[in-house]
Amino acid sequence: MGEDDISDGSADNLADLYRVEVAGSMAGEAKNRMAEVLDPEEEERLAGLSLLELVEQASDDLVGAILARLGDVRAALSGHGGGIVVDSAEVVAKSNGSEAVSLQLNLDGACIACGAAPGTLQGIQNDLLMDSEVATIFFSSSLLDTFDELGREFVLKHGNVTFVE
């Protein structure tokens, strides 16, 4: 294949095909890893709990219910010895008048200062925002103190997440 053959866009198509294949492989591996360590009945119970009710009741099940709502990012989070801490949670009114929760989250364990933390934060946010009971996700600014200067700059510029006090 010559240079002219790639200029017609086939390199872009090949990159897209590869990206889809890798994403599928990663999702399969994440699912397999989580199946090894999770109790399916407990996960189903936690996923079925209302986040609104858990926040209103200040329930100990809140973190488990949050984790049960995570997709592939949970494998990275759990598999690397990390976890989620809820620094604050409140019920808020959405623009359509319904209620939802606003969560301020933090990481703990091995996830603190991990080089993959920006992607982990974004994955957590994206997964949770897919739940109709979640209005907003914020991350504690104390996480920024765990990064070196370059990591902090990177996560602030490219992390696509919001840090609050």
C-alpha positions as CSV (number, residue, x, y, z in Angstrom):
1,M,0.0,0.0,0.0
2,G,1.5,3.3,-1.1
3,E,1.2,6.7,0.4
4,D,-1.4,7.6,-2.2
5,D,-3.6,4.7,-1.0
6,I,-3.8,6.1,2.6
7,S,-4.6,9.6,1.5
8,D,-8.1,8.5,0.4
9,G,-9.3,8.2,4.0
10,S,-8.7,4.5,4.4
11,A,-6.3,5.2,7.2
12,D,-9.1,7.0,9.1
13,N,-11.4,4.0,8.4
14,L,-8.8,1.6,9.7
15,A,-8.2,3.7,12.8
16,D,-12.0,3.8,13.4
17,L,-12.3,0.0,13.0
18,Y,-9.4,-0.5,15.4
19,R,-10.9,1.8,17.9
20,V,-14.2,-0.1,17.8
21,E,-12.5,-3.4,18.1
22,V,-10.3,-2.3,21.1
23,A,-13.4,-0.7,22.8
24,G,-15.2,-4.0,22.5
25,S,-12.3,-6.0,23.8
26,M,-11.9,-3.7,26.8
27,A,-15.6,-3.8,27.6
28,G,-15.5,-7.6,27.5
29,E,-12.4,-7.7,29.8
30,A,-14.0,-5.3,32.2
31,K,-17.1,-7.3,32.4
32,N,-15.2,-10.6,33.0
33,R,-13.1,-9.0,35.7
34,M,-16.1,-7.6,37.5
35,A,-17.9,-10.9,37.3
36,E,-15.1,-12.5,39.2
37,V,-15.5,-10.2,42.2
38,L,-19.1,-9.1,42.4
39,D,-22.1,-10.8,43.8
40,P,-24.8,-10.4,41.0
41,E,-27.7,-10.5,43.4
42,E,-26.2,-7.7,45.6
43,E,-25.4,-5.7,42.5
44,E,-28.9,-6.0,41.2
45,R,-30.3,-5.0,44.6
46,L,-28.0,-1.9,44.8
47,A,-28.7,-0.9,41.2
48,G,-32.4,-1.0,41.9
49,L,-32.2,1.3,44.9
50,S,-33.3,4.9,44.5
51,L,-30.4,7.4,44.8
52,L,-32.9,10.0,45.9
53,E,-34.1,7.9,48.8
54,L,-30.6,6.9,49.7
55,V,-29.5,10.5,49.9
56,E,-32.6,11.5,51.9
57,Q,-32.1,8.7,54.4
58,A,-28.3,9.1,54.5
59,S,-28.1,5.4,53.8
60,D,-24.9,3.4,54.0
61,D,-25.9,1.8,50.7
62,L,-25.2,5.1,48.8
63,V,-21.7,4.3,47.7
64,G,-22.6,0.7,46.7
65,A,-25.5,2.0,44.7
66,I,-23.3,4.5,43.0
67,L,-20.7,1.8,42.2
68,A,-23.5,-0.4,40.8
69,R,-24.3,2.3,38.3
70,L,-20.8,2.4,36.8
71,G,-19.9,0.7,33.6
72,D,-16.4,-0.3,32.4
73,V,-14.7,2.4,34.6
74,R,-15.6,0.3,37.6
75,A,-13.3,-2.4,36.6
76,A,-10.4,0.0,36.5
77,L,-11.5,1.6,39.8
78,S,-12.0,-1.6,41.7
79,G,-9.3,-3.6,39.9
80,H,-6.6,-1.1,40.9
81,G,-7.6,-0.9,44.6
82,G,-9.5,2.4,44.4
83,G,-12.9,3.5,45.6
84,I,-15.3,6.3,45.7
85,V,-16.1,8.5,48.7
86,V,-19.2,10.7,48.8
87,D,-18.1,14.0,50.3
88,S,-21.6,15.5,49.9
89,A,-24.9,14.6,48.4
90,E,-28.1,16.6,48.2
91,V,-31.5,16.4,46.5
92,V,-32.0,19.2,44.0
93,A,-34.7,20.3,41.6
94,K,-34.0,19.8,37.9
95,S,-35.1,22.3,35.3
96,N,-38.1,20.1,34.5
97,G,-39.3,20.2,38.1
98,S,-38.3,16.6,39.0
99,E,-35.9,15.9,41.8
100,A,-32.4,14.4,41.4
101,V,-29.2,14.2,43.4
102,S,-26.1,16.4,43.2
103,L,-23.0,14.5,44.2
104,Q,-19.6,15.6,45.3
105,L,-17.3,12.7,45.0
106,N,-13.7,11.9,45.9
107,L,-11.4,9.0,45.1
108,D,-9.6,6.9,47.7
109,G,-7.2,4.0,47.8
110,A,-4.8,3.5,44.9
111,C,-6.8,5.8,42.6
112,I,-5.4,8.9,44.3
113,A,-2.7,10.4,42.1
114,C,-2.9,7.6,39.6
115,G,-2.0,8.7,36.1
116,A,-5.3,7.3,34.8
117,A,-7.3,9.3,37.3
118,P,-8.5,12.0,34.8
119,G,-10.0,9.3,32.6
120,T,-11.5,7.6,35.7
121,L,-13.1,10.8,36.8
122,Q,-14.6,11.4,33.4
123,G,-15.8,7.8,33.2
124,I,-17.5,8.0,36.6
125,Q,-19.1,11.3,35.7
126,N,-20.3,10.0,32.3
127,D,-21.8,6.8,33.7
128,L,-23.6,8.5,36.6
129,L,-25.0,11.3,34.5
130,M,-26.8,8.6,32.4
131,D,-29.0,7.9,35.5
132,S,-32.1,10.1,35.5
133,E,-31.8,10.5,39.3
134,V,-28.4,12.3,38.9
135,A,-28.4,16.0,38.2
136,T,-24.8,16.9,38.7
137,I,-21.4,15.4,39.5
138,F,-18.6,17.3,41.1
139,F,-15.3,16.2,42.4
140,S,-13.6,17.4,45.5
141,S,-10.8,19.9,44.8
142,S,-8.7,18.0,47.4
143,L,-8.0,15.5,44.6
144,L,-6.0,18.1,42.8
145,D,-3.6,18.2,45.6
146,T,-2.7,14.6,45.0
147,F,-1.4,15.3,41.5
148,D,2.0,16.8,40.6
149,E,1.9,20.1,38.8
150,L,1.8,18.5,35.3
151,G,-1.0,16.1,36.3
152,R,-3.0,18.9,37.9
153,E,-2.7,21.0,34.8
154,F,-3.7,18.1,32.6
155,V,-6.8,17.2,34.6
156,L,-7.9,20.8,34.8
157,K,-7.5,21.4,31.1
158,H,-8.6,18.0,29.6
159,G,-10.5,16.2,32.4
160,N,-13.9,17.6,31.4
161,V,-15.0,17.4,35.1
162,T,-15.7,20.1,37.7
163,F,-13.8,20.4,41.0
164,V,-15.3,22.2,44.0
165,E,-14.3,22.9,47.6
